[in-house]
Amino acid sequence: MITEENYQNVWFLKFVGSFSVRKNSRSVLQSLEYAGALLNDPNNLVLIFPQGQLYSNHSDSILFEKGLTKLISFSEKKFQYIFAAMFADFFQHRKPSVKCYLATWQAAEFAGLQVIKSEFNKHYELSRREQARITA
């Protein structure tokens, strides 16, 4: 799930099952409701860019849009959080390498947006530090 602008600019997203939302439109609630319903099936995976768009992996922290709490409210809240932080670096190589840091997080039943944001940013900062230690 990603903004329509990024969906159009990053061509490969359409081939991995992503769908777009148009910010500040009526259809955004339908998209969030659809994504929340997807979370109710344990066989589904819903990847969310909580900041609403793609940013450089050199950002200090990740901002969260409030649509995430709406999406969660449309679900039965029986899903698993998996935080992912991805970093692409060239090092001394001609082609970049991509490292993905994953962490599971168990949320309290009514975790608010600020708690989720804080926990994700802790994971993101630890991942950034680990990536800075990699030399090749």
C-alpha positions as CSV (number, residue, x, y, z in Angstrom):
1,M,0.0,0.0,0.0
2,I,1.6,3.2,-1.2
3,T,0.6,6.7,-2.4
4,E,-0.6,6.9,-6.0
5,E,2.3,9.2,-7.0
6,N,4.9,6.7,-5.8
7,Y,3.0,3.8,-7.3
8,Q,3.2,5.5,-10.7
9,N,6.9,6.5,-10.3
10,V,8.2,3.1,-9.0
11,W,7.1,0.8,-11.9
12,F,7.9,-2.6,-10.2
13,L,5.4,-2.1,-7.4
14,K,2.5,-3.1,-9.6
15,F,4.2,-6.5,-10.1
16,V,4.5,-7.4,-6.4
17,G,0.8,-7.0,-5.5
18,S,0.8,-3.4,-4.3
19,F,-2.1,-1.0,-4.5
20,S,-2.2,2.7,-4.3
21,V,-4.1,5.2,-2.2
22,R,-4.9,8.8,-3.2
23,K,-4.3,11.1,-0.3
24,N,-7.0,13.5,0.6
25,S,-9.7,11.6,-1.3
26,R,-12.8,9.7,-0.3
27,S,-11.4,6.5,-1.7
28,V,-8.6,6.5,0.8
29,L,-11.0,5.2,3.5
30,Q,-12.1,2.3,1.2
31,S,-8.4,1.4,0.6
32,L,-7.6,1.5,4.3
33,E,-10.7,-0.7,5.0
34,Y,-9.7,-3.1,2.3
35,A,-6.1,-3.4,3.7
36,G,-7.5,-3.8,7.2
37,A,-9.7,-6.7,6.0
38,L,-6.7,-8.3,4.4
39,L,-5.0,-8.3,7.8
40,N,-7.7,-10.6,9.1
41,D,-6.5,-13.5,7.0
42,P,-3.3,-15.0,8.5
43,N,-2.2,-16.0,5.0
44,N,-2.0,-12.4,3.9
45,L,0.9,-10.0,4.1
46,V,0.3,-6.3,3.9
47,L,3.3,-4.1,3.5
48,I,2.8,-0.5,4.5
49,F,5.0,2.5,3.9
50,P,3.7,4.3,7.1
51,Q,5.3,7.6,6.0
52,G,3.0,7.6,2.9
53,Q,5.8,7.8,0.4
54,L,9.3,6.5,-0.3
55,Y,12.2,8.4,1.4
56,S,16.0,8.1,1.3
57,N,17.4,5.4,3.6
58,H,19.6,8.1,5.1
59,S,16.7,9.7,7.0
60,D,17.2,10.1,10.7
61,S,13.7,8.8,11.5
62,I,10.5,7.7,9.8
63,L,7.4,9.9,10.1
64,F,4.0,8.1,10.3
65,E,0.8,9.2,8.6
66,K,-2.4,8.8,10.7
67,G,-3.9,6.4,8.1
68,L,-2.1,3.6,9.8
69,T,-4.4,3.8,12.8
70,K,-7.5,3.8,10.6
71,L,-6.2,0.7,8.8
72,I,-5.6,-1.0,12.1
73,S,-9.1,0.0,13.3
74,F,-10.6,-1.7,10.2
75,S,-8.9,-5.0,11.2
76,E,-9.7,-7.5,13.9
77,K,-6.3,-6.6,15.4
78,K,-5.1,-10.2,15.4
79,F,-2.1,-9.7,13.1
80,Q,1.7,-9.7,13.6
81,Y,3.8,-6.6,13.3
82,I,7.0,-7.1,11.4
83,F,9.2,-4.0,11.2
84,A,11.5,-3.8,8.1
85,A,14.3,-1.4,7.5
86,M,16.1,-1.7,4.1
87,F,19.4,-0.1,3.2
88,A,21.1,0.0,-0.2
89,D,24.8,0.7,-0.4
90,F,27.4,0.4,-3.1
91,F,30.5,0.1,-0.9
92,Q,33.4,-0.7,-3.3
93,H,31.2,-2.6,-5.7
94,R,29.7,-1.5,-9.0
95,K,26.2,-2.7,-8.2
96,P,24.5,-2.0,-4.9
97,S,23.7,-4.5,-2.2
98,V,20.5,-4.3,-0.2
99,K,20.3,-5.4,3.4
100,C,16.9,-5.8,5.1
101,Y,16.7,-5.8,8.8
102,L,13.5,-7.4,10.2
103,A,12.1,-7.5,13.7
104,T,8.8,-8.7,15.1
105,W,7.0,-6.6,17.6
106,Q,4.1,-7.6,19.9
107,A,1.8,-4.6,20.3
108,A,-0.5,-4.0,23.2
109,E,-4.2,-4.4,22.2
110,F,-4.8,-0.7,21.8
111,A,-1.4,0.6,20.8
112,G,-1.6,4.1,19.4
113,L,0.2,5.6,16.5
114,Q,2.9,7.3,18.7
115,V,3.8,3.9,20.4
116,I,4.0,2.2,17.0
117,K,6.1,5.0,15.6
118,S,8.4,5.0,18.6
119,E,8.9,1.3,18.5
120,F,9.5,1.3,14.7
121,N,12.0,4.1,14.9
122,K,14.0,2.3,17.6
123,H,14.2,-0.7,15.2
124,Y,15.1,1.7,12.4
125,E,17.9,3.4,14.4
126,L,19.4,0.1,15.5
127,S,19.3,-1.1,11.9
128,R,21.0,2.1,10.7
129,R,23.8,1.7,13.2
130,E,24.3,-1.9,12.2
131,Q,24.4,-0.9,8.5
132,A,27.0,1.7,9.3
133,R,29.2,-1.0,10.7
134,I,29.2,-3.0,7.5
135,T,32.3,-2.5,5.4
136,A,31.6,-4.8,2.5
